[in-house]
Amino acid sequence: MQRTLRRRLAIHIAIRLLVATVLLGAAVIVELRVPGALPVDPLFFLVGLTYAVSLGFIGSLRFVDRMGWLTDVHFAIDSILVSAAVFVTGGVESLFVILYMLPIVAASSVQFRRGGLQLAILNISLFVGVVVVQYLATNGHLELPLSSLLRTDLPSVNVAQFTVALNAFGFFAVALLSGTLAERARVGEAQLEQAAEEIADLQAFNQFVLDNLLSGLATADADHRLLTLNRSAMVITGREGALPIGQSVIDVLQLPPAFSADLAQDLARARSKRMDYNYRLPRGGTIDIGLSVAALPLPDGSRGYLYTFQDVTDIKRFEQSARRQQHLVAVGEMAAGIAHEIRNPLASMSGSMQMLRQELPLTADQAQLMDIVLKESERLNQTIKSLLAYARPQRFSLQTLDLRSIVQETSLLLRNSPDVHDRHDVDVASADRAVMVDADESQIRQIIWNLATNGLRAMPHGGCLRLSALSEQGADGRTAILLVEDEGVGIPTDEVDSIFQPFRGSFGTGTGLGLAIVHRIVTDRGGHIDVRPRAGGGTVFRVSFPESADSPAARHAS
């Protein structure tokens, strides 16, 4: 507010100097054309005095915020200078009476209606005083140093009174009009400032909402040049630094050519167009993006495009996991029924074969064939047992177990198992403190055994198998982690999602149900199993369970 006052006063000082300069120039021109028509010397003196007063006011501008009366003095001196100019140029008949209007308008613009009316009263008083002094001096009732400058052929008193009254009315009219306009301008300015603040707040709020959207948001013009990009879009696309404004949105978002080729025609038939695709991150790796695009009317009347997109990698993984779980449940139910129907006839057949082998005289070839039948029957029986173990809900007894000790004990059994030969190494790495889980011990051992034997079979030419029991702090609490790493042949990327399906064994041994049983146990216990390639070759199986509340780490965190 004070800055506005100082700025307006500075403008009025500049206007005063301009008016004084114009008067000076006009006086010089009149004097050159009609010598003696104006009292040039006093007028030059007043112009010079105006310059001096203006310079003084310029120096006092910095004090107006602390001394408000300086503003009144500023306009009062203006009126006094105008009165002096009117006095020396004819008084009641002076052509400069109109200059009284300028201080009134200036006061109204700074102090509004109050200032205009206040200065109008002062100007009327000064003008009346000038006229009275002029008539008294002309009639000899008053002696003045500058009496020689006064005109002797003055109009009658009635004309003078009429002139004064007319000018007084004009002063009041100008004060009311300029004050009213100034008041309206002040209200309009306040409303404009309030509207500007509201618009700024709304823009800031809109930008805050856009920047905190979980979805990426981008806009582009009709030529697919990028106009805006919110913060989530930068995070999702892995971009850093300056916004790629003006670049092709097709290149920035890596849109497939087939999607963007007929985009305008497609949006003319439908409100939006959607697709899912793979996006290559600048730092490496890929994510799944779900993107929708709709037509966007632009302020210039043209039509652009509005892109909204999300990172759906986790959603895709959860959907795949859910589909796999549904598939496994269906296969398990079917397997349980088949196993039940096969097991009893198989047991009868196997018992009958054993009795026949013992009671019938058989040749060597016949005895060998009979042994093959019995051996295959036993193998089929083991497969059925695995099917039932996978398909049926297992009984379990929850205990608070230290995952490290189970890993250590299982590693000892692995080193003496037939799957381990001289070129195999079994290493164990565990956390410094106990990693406690609430689980069934036999199921945990089965998980470790199945994953470990699968890793050993993936290394037919040898390698190192590493078992680890760790504890990690996550957003939902501490998690117990079991890692099984091998240096084997690895798993093709297109087969990762299917390795937990039954009968997917690829090593020529076993029933092909080991990983399916592991997946069933882990998911039934509320855990999660993840498979990823190992740097340098091989595979890493990562099994996570919620850590027990009785673990030292959990107690320390609480």
C-alpha positions in Angstrom: 0.0 0.0 0.0 2.8 2.5 0.9 4.7 1.6 -2.3 1.5 2.4 -4.2 1.2 5.8 -2.5 4.8 6.7 -3.2 4.4 5.6 -6.8 1.3 7.8 -7.3 3.0 10.8 -5.7 6.0 10.3 -7.9 3.7 10.3 -10.9 2.1 13.5 -9.7 5.5 15.2 -9.2 6.4 14.2 -12.8 3.1 15.6 -14.0 3.7 18.9 -12.1 7.1 19.2 -13.7 5.6 18.5 -17.1 3.0 21.2 -16.6 5.6 23.7 -15.3 7.7 23.0 -18.3 4.7 23.5 -20.7 3.9 26.8 -18.9 7.4 27.9 -19.2 7.5 27.1 -22.9 4.1 28.8 -23.5 5.2 31.9 -21.6 8.4 32.2 -23.7 6.4 31.8 -26.9 3.9 34.5 -25.9 6.6 36.8 -24.8 8.4 36.4 -28.1 5.2 37.0 -30.1 3.6 39.7 -27.9 6.1 41.3 -25.6 4.6 42.4 -22.3 1.4 40.3 -22.7 2.3 38.3 -19.6 4.2 39.1 -16.4 7.1 36.9 -17.5 9.5 37.5 -14.6 7.1 36.5 -11.8 5.9 33.6 -13.9 9.4 32.4 -14.5 10.0 32.7 -10.8 6.9 30.5 -10.0 8.1 27.9 -12.6 11.5 27.8 -11.0 9.9 27.6 -7.6 7.8 24.7 -8.8 10.9 22.9 -10.0 12.6 23.5 -6.6 9.5 22.3 -4.6 9.2 19.2 -6.8 12.8 18.3 -6.1 12.1 18.7 -2.4 9.1 16.5 -2.7 11.2 13.8 -4.5 13.5 13.8 -1.5 10.6 13.4 0.9 8.9 10.5 -0.8 10.6 8.0 1.4 9.1 9.6 4.5 5.4 9.6 3.4 4.7 6.2 4.9 5.7 7.4 8.4 4.5 11.0 8.1 1.1 11.0 6.4 0.7 14.8 6.7 3.4 15.2 4.0 0.8 14.1 1.4 -1.5 17.0 2.5 1.4 19.4 2.4 2.3 18.1 -1.0 -1.2 19.0 -2.5 -1.5 22.2 -0.4 1.7 23.6 -1.9 0.4 22.7 -5.3 -2.7 24.8 -4.7 -0.6 27.7 -3.3 1.6 27.7 -6.4 -1.4 27.6 -8.7 -3.0 30.5 -6.7 0.3 32.5 -7.1 0.2 31.9 -10.8 -3.4 32.9 -11.0 -2.7 36.1 -9.0 0.1 37.3 -11.2 -1.8 36.4 -14.5 -5.0 38.3 -13.9 -6.7 37.0 -10.8 -10.4 36.6 -11.5 -9.8 36.8 -15.2 -6.7 34.6 -15.3 -6.5 31.9 -17.9 -4.7 29.6 -15.3 -7.7 29.2 -13.0 -8.2 25.8 -14.7 -5.0 24.7 -13.1 -6.8 24.4 -9.8 -8.4 21.3 -11.2 -5.1 19.4 -11.4 -4.3 19.3 -7.6 -7.9 18.3 -7.0 -7.8 15.4 -9.4 -4.3 14.4 -8.0 -5.6 14.5 -4.4 -8.6 12.4 -5.4 -6.5 9.8 -7.0 -4.3 9.5 -3.9 -6.7 10.2 -1.0 -9.9 9.5 -2.9 -13.1 11.5 -2.3 -12.0 12.9 1.1 -8.8 14.3 -0.4 -10.5 15.7 -3.4 -13.2 17.6 -1.4 -10.6 18.7 1.1 -8.5 20.3 -1.6 -11.5 21.7 -3.4 -12.4 23.6 -0.2 -8.8 24.8 0.1 -8.7 25.9 -3.6 -12.0 27.8 -3.3 -10.6 29.6 -0.2 -7.4 30.5 -2.0 -9.2 31.6 -5.2 -11.6 33.8 -3.1 -8.6 35.2 -1.3 -6.8 36.0 -4.5 -9.9 37.8 -5.9 -10.6 39.7 -2.7 -6.9 40.8 -2.5 -7.0 41.8 -6.1 -10.1 44.0 -5.7 -8.9 45.5 -2.5 -5.5 46.4 -4.0 -7.1 47.8 -7.1 -9.4 50.0 -5.1 -6.5 51.3 -3.0 -7.6 49.6 0.2 -4.5 47.3 0.3 -0.9 48.0 -0.6 1.1 45.1 -2.1 4.7 44.9 -3.4 3.4 43.6 -6.8 0.5 46.0 -7.2 1.9 47.1 -10.5 1.2 43.7 -11.9 -2.5 43.9 -11.1 -5.0 44.8 -13.8 -7.0 48.0 -13.2 -9.9 47.2 -15.6 -11.5 44.5 -13.5 -15.0 43.3 -14.1 -17.8 44.4 -11.8 -18.2 42.8 -8.3 -21.3 40.9 -9.5 -19.4 39.4 -12.4 -16.5 38.5 -10.1 -18.9 36.9 -7.6 -20.5 34.9 -10.4 -17.1 33.9 -11.7 -16.0 32.8 -8.2 -19.2 30.9 -7.6 -19.0 29.2 -11.0 -15.4 28.1 -10.4 -16.3 27.0 -6.9 -19.0 24.8 -8.3 -16.6 23.4 -10.8 -14.0 22.7 -8.1 -16.6 20.7 -6.1 -18.0 18.9 -9.2 -14.5 17.9 -10.2 -13.7 16.8 -6.6 -16.9 14.7 -6.4 -16.5 13.2 -9.9 -12.7 12.4 -9.6 -13.2 11.2 -6.0 -16.0 8.9 -7.1 -14.0 7.5 -10.0 -11.0 7.1 -7.7 -13.2 5.2 -5.2 -14.5 2.9 -7.9 -11.0 2.4 -9.2 -9.8 1.5 -5.7 -12.7 -1.0 -5.3 -12.0 -2.4 -8.8 -8.3 -2.7 -8.0 -9.0 -4.4 -4.7 -11.4 -6.8 -6.5 -8.8 -7.3 -9.2 -6.1 -8.1 -6.7 -8.4 -10.4 -4.8 -9.4 -12.2 -8.1 -5.7 -12.4 -9.0 -4.9 -13.9 -5.7 -7.8 -16.4 -6.0 -6.6 -17.3 -9.5 -3.0 -17.7 -8.3 -4.2 -19.8 -5.4 -6.4 -21.9 -7.7 -3.5 -22.3 -10.1 -1.2 -23.3 -7.2 -3.9 -25.8 -5.9 -4.4 -27.2 -9.4 -0.7 -27.6 -9.9 -0.4 -29.2 -6.4 -3.2 -31.7 -7.3 -1.6 -32.5 -10.7 1.8 -33.0 -9.1 0.4 -35.3 -6.5 -1.7 -37.4 -8.7 -0.5 -41.0 -8.7 -1.2 -41.1 -12.5 0.9 -39.5 -15.1 -0.7 -36.7 -16.9 0.5 -35.1 -20.2 -1.1 -32.8 -22.7 -0.1 -32.3 -26.4 -1.2 -30.2 -29.3 -2.7 -31.3 -32.6 0.8 -32.1 -33.9 1.6 -34.3 -30.8 4.0 -31.7 -29.4 4.2 -32.0 -25.6 2.6 -29.0 -23.7 2.6 -30.1 -20.1 3.8 -33.0 -18.0 3.1 -33.5 -14.3 5.5 -34.7 -11.7 4.1 -38.3 -11.5 4.6 -38.6 -15.3 8.3 -37.7 -14.8 8.6 -40.2 -12.0 6.9 -43.0 -14.0 8.9 -42.4 -17.1 12.1 -42.2 -15.1 13.0 -38.7 -16.5 15.1 -36.2 -14.6 16.1 -32.6 -15.3 14.2 -30.3 -17.6 10.7 -31.0 -18.9 10.7 -32.3 -22.5 8.2 -29.5 -23.5 7.9 -29.2 -27.2 9.1 -32.7 -28.0 7.0 -35.3 -29.6 4.8 -37.0 -27.0 5.0 -40.2 -29.1 8.8 -40.3 -28.6 8.6 -39.2 -24.9 6.0 -41.9 -24.0 7.4 -44.4 -26.5 3.9 -45.0 -28.0 3.7 -47.7 -30.7 3.3 -46.3 -34.2 0.2 -48.3 -34.8 -1.5 -46.7 -31.8 -0.8 -43.1 -32.8 -1.2 -43.5 -36.6 -5.0 -42.9 -36.7 -5.5 -41.4 -33.3 -7.6 -38.4 -34.5 -10.0 -40.7 -36.4 -10.2 -43.1 -33.5 -11.1 -40.4 -31.1 -13.7 -39.0 -33.4 -15.6 -42.4 -33.0 -14.9 -42.9 -29.3 -14.3 -40.7 -26.3 -11.0 -42.3 -25.4 -8.5 -44.9 -26.6 -6.6 -47.2 -24.3 -3.6 -49.6 -24.5 -1.1 -51.4 -22.4 2.5 -51.6 -23.5 6.1 -52.0 -22.4 8.1 -48.8 -21.6 11.9 -48.8 -21.6 13.3 -46.8 -18.7 16.2 -44.5 -19.4 18.2 -46.0 -16.5 17.5 -49.5 -17.8 14.8 -52.1 -17.4 11.2 -52.0 -18.5 7.8 -51.4 -16.9 4.2 -52.0 -18.0 2.2 -48.8 -18.7 -1.5 -48.6 -19.0 -2.3 -45.5 -21.1 -5.5 -43.7 -22.1 -5.8 -40.8 -24.5 -8.7 -38.4 -25.1 -9.3 -35.3 -27.2 -8.6 -32.0 -25.4 -10.0 -28.6 -26.5 -7.2 -26.0 -26.3 -7.7 -22.3 -25.5 -6.9 -21.2 -29.1 -9.8 -23.2 -30.4 -7.8 -26.2 -31.7 -8.0 -29.7 -30.4 -5.1 -31.5 -28.6 -4.7 -34.7 -26.7 -4.8 -35.6 -23.0 -2.8 -38.6 -22.0 -3.2 -40.3 -18.6 -1.1 -43.3 -17.7 -0.1 -45.5 -14.8 2.7 -47.9 -14.0 0.7 -51.2 -14.0 3.7 -53.5 -13.5 2.7 -54.6 -10.1 -1.0 -54.9 -11.1 0.1 -57.1 -14.1 2.2 -59.3 -11.7 -0.7 -59.6 -9.3 -3.1 -60.5 -12.1 -0.7 -63.1 -13.3 -0.3 -64.4 -9.8 -4.0 -64.6 -9.3 -4.5 -66.4 -12.6 -1.8 -68.8 -11.8 -3.3 -69.4 -8.3 -6.7 -70.1 -9.9 -5.2 -72.4 -12.4 -3.2 -74.2 -9.7 -6.3 -74.6 -7.5 -8.3 -76.0 -10.5 -5.4 -78.4 -11.3 -5.0 -79.4 -7.7 -8.7 -80.3 -7.3 -8.6 -82.3 -10.5 -5.4 -84.0 -9.5 -6.8 -84.9 -6.1 -9.8 -86.6 -7.8 -7.6 -88.4 -10.3 -5.1 -89.5 -7.6 -7.9 -90.9 -5.5 -9.3 -92.9 -8.4 -5.9 -94.3 -9.4 -4.3 -95.0 -6.0 -6.6 -97.8 -4.9 -6.5 -99.8 -8.2 -2.7 -99.2 -8.3 -2.3 -100.6 -4.9 -4.2 -103.7 -5.9 -2.2 -104.2 -9.0 1.1 -103.7 -7.2 0.1 -106.3 -4.5 -1.1 -108.8 -7.1 2.2 -108.4 -9.0 4.2 -109.0 -5.9 2.3 -112.2 -5.1 2.5 -113.5 -8.7 6.3 -112.9 -8.7 6.7 -114.9 -5.5 4.4 -117.8 -6.5 5.0 -118.2 -10.3 8.1 -119.8 -11.7 9.5 -117.1 -13.9 12.4 -117.0 -16.3 15.1 -114.3 -15.9 13.5 -112.1 -18.6 10.0 -112.5 -17.0 11.4 -111.7 -13.6 13.1 -108.6 -15.0 9.9 -107.4 -16.6 8.0 -108.1 -13.4 10.5 -105.9 -11.4 10.2 -103.1 -14.0 6.4 -103.2 -13.5 6.7 -103.1 -9.7 9.3 -100.3 -9.9 7.1 -98.2 -12.2 4.2 -98.8 -9.9 6.1 -97.5 -7.0 7.2 -94.4 -9.0 3.6 -93.9 -10.0 2.6 -94.2 -6.4 5.1 -91.5 -5.3 3.7 -89.2 -8.0 0.2 -89.8 -6.6 1.5 -89.0 -3.1 3.0 -85.8 -4.3 -0.3 -84.9 -6.1 -2.2 -85.5 -2.9 0.3 -83.4 -0.9 -0.1 -80.6 -3.4 -3.9 -80.8 -3.8 -5.1 -81.5 -0.2 -5.0 -78.9 2.5 -2.1 -79.9 4.8 -2.2 -80.2 8.5 0.3 -78.0 10.2 1.4 -76.9 13.6 2.5 -73.3 14.0 5.6 -72.7 16.0 8.0 -69.8 16.4 11.1 -70.9 14.5 14.5 -69.5 13.9 14.8 -69.6 10.1 18.6 -69.6 10.4 18.8 -72.9 12.3 16.5 -74.6 9.8 18.6 -73.4 6.9 21.8 -74.7 8.6 20.3 -78.1 9.4 18.8 -78.5 5.9 22.2 -77.6 4.4 23.8 -80.5 6.3 21.3 -82.9 4.9 21.8 -81.5 1.4 25.5 -82.0 1.5 24.9 -85.7 2.0 22.1 -86.1 -0.5 22.5 -88.0 -3.8 21.9 -84.7 -5.7 25.2 -83.3 -4.5 28.5 -84.4 -6.2 32.1 -83.3 -5.9 31.7 -80.1 -8.1 28.8 -78.8 -6.0 29.3 -76.4 -3.1 26.5 -75.6 -0.6 27.1 -72.3 1.2 25.0 -70.7 4.0 24.8 -67.0 4.8 22.5 -65.8 7.6 21.8 -62.6 9.5 23.6 -61.8 12.8 20.5 -62.0 14.8 17.6 -64.5 14.9 15.1 -64.5 12.0 11.9 -65.7 13.7 8.8 -66.9 11.8 5.5 -68.4 12.8 5.3 -71.5 10.7 5.2 -75.3 10.5 8.7 -76.6 10.7 8.2 -79.5 8.3 6.7 -77.2 5.7 9.7 -74.8 6.0 12.1 -77.7 5.6 10.1 -78.9 2.6 10.3 -75.4 1.0 14.1 -75.2 1.5 14.6 -78.8 0.3 12.6 -78.5 -2.8 14.1 -75.2 -3.9 17.6 -76.4 -3.0 17.3 -79.7 -4.9 15.9 -77.8 -7.9 18.9 -75.5 -7.8 21.3 -78.5 -7.6 19.7 -80.1 -10.6 20.0 -76.8 -12.5 23.8 -77.2 -12.1 24.7 -80.5 -13.7 28.3 -79.4 -14.3 28.7 -78.1 -10.8 28.5 -74.7 -9.1 27.7 -73.1 -5.8 24.3 -73.2 -4.1 23.8 -70.4 -1.6 21.1 -70.5 1.2 20.4 -67.3 3.1 18.2 -66.3 6.0 17.7 -62.6 6.3 15.5 -60.0 7.9 14.4 -56.8 6.2 12.4 -53.8 7.3 9.5 -52.9 5.0 6.6 -50.4 5.0 4.4 -53.1 6.6 6.9 -54.3 9.2 9.8 -56.6 9.3 9.9 -59.5 6.8 11.8 -62.8 7.0 13.6 -63.6 3.8 14.8 -67.0 2.5 17.1 -66.8 -0.5 18.1 -69.8 -2.6 20.6 -68.9 -5.3 22.2 -71.2 -7.9 24.7 -70.8 -10.7 22.8 -73.1 -13.1 21.3 -72.9 -16.5 18.7 -70.3 -15.5 15.1 -70.0 -16.5 14.0 -68.4 -19.8 12.0 -65.2 -19.2 8.9 -66.5 -21.0 8.8 -69.5 -18.7 9.1 -67.7 -15.3 5.3 -67.4 -14.9 4.8 -71.1 -15.6 7.4 -72.8 -13.4 5.1 -73.1 -10.5 2.5 -75.1 -12.5 2.3 -78.8 -11.8 4.3 -81.2 -14.0 6.6 -78.5 -15.3 9.8 -80.3 -14.3 12.6 -79.9 -16.8 15.4 -82.0 -15.4 14.2 -85.5 -16.3 13.9 -86.5 -12.7 11.2 -86.1 -10.0 7.5 -85.6 -10.4 7.5 -82.0 -11.6 5.5 -81.0 -8.5 8.3 -79.7 -6.2 7.9 -76.0 -7.2 4.1 -76.2 -7.3 4.1 -77.6 -3.7 6.4 -74.8 -2.6 4.2 -72.2 -4.2 1.1 -73.7 -2.5 2.7 -73.8 0.9 4.1 -70.2 0.6 0.8 -68.7 -0.6 -1.3 -70.6 2.0 0.9 -69.2 4.8 0.5 -65.6 3.5 4.0 -65.4 2.1 5.3 -64.4 -1.3 7.8 -66.2 -3.7 9.7 -64.3 -6.4 11.9 -65.6 -9.1 14.5 -63.5 -10.9 17.7 -64.1 -12.9 21.0 -64.0 -11.0 23.8 -61.6 -12.1 26.4 -63.8 -13.8 24.0 -66.7 -14.6 21.7 -68.8 -12.6 18.4 -68.1 -10.7 17.5 -66.6 -7.4 14.4 -67.7 -5.5 13.2 -65.2 -2.9 10.7 -66.4 -0.3 9.3 -63.9 2.2 7.2 -64.3 5.3 6.0 -61.8 7.9 8.5 -61.9 10.7 7.3 -63.1 14.1 6.5 -60.5 16.7 8.7 -62.4 19.1 11.8 -61.9 17.0 14.6 -59.7 18.5 14.4 -57.3 15.5 10.7 -56.8 15.9 11.0 -56.2 19.6 13.8 -53.7 19.0 11.7 -51.9 16.3 8.7 -51.6 18.7 
